């Protein structure tokens, strides 16, 4: 069962920056903060804010994923450049038709989480 959570903080790594913000119900990212690498020789971003979920660097890239857009799931790949690239002829499906499971394609910008349904 899907449980929406549009209040949690999320992060997106983009180049030498970490963008912090929230996802709306459609999976759209709204940035509230930006942190940059201060020394390119030591590519570390110093962050001392509240905990967040990193959306695009928690995978081995490239990785096949879905991107949520207005209730639809677009198949594509998170590339090593940390960008989503849609599949040219990928089959777009409704989010309501998505079947979550351990082997299911991940939704990289999911505004919530899946939990087991209680009997």
Order of alpha helices (4+ residues) and beta strands (2+ residues): beta-beta-beta-beta-beta-beta-beta-beta-beta-beta-beta
